[in-house]
């Protein structure tokens, strides 16, 4: 995104992207496999959980690809 950004910000961005993937995956598993907050979200719980888990996998793929691309650009 920004060329020559601070290494601390780059590390924060790197780890926060993986933390968000973990959050989406955890929420997807909670919605799909448990009855937590069933009164708040009574319908479409399985669909929401499945969608969040799929989104976390897609986001993981995109994050890995972006990190690999950034690493290759840094080397060149």
Order of alpha helices (4+ residues) and beta strands (2+ residues): alpha-alpha
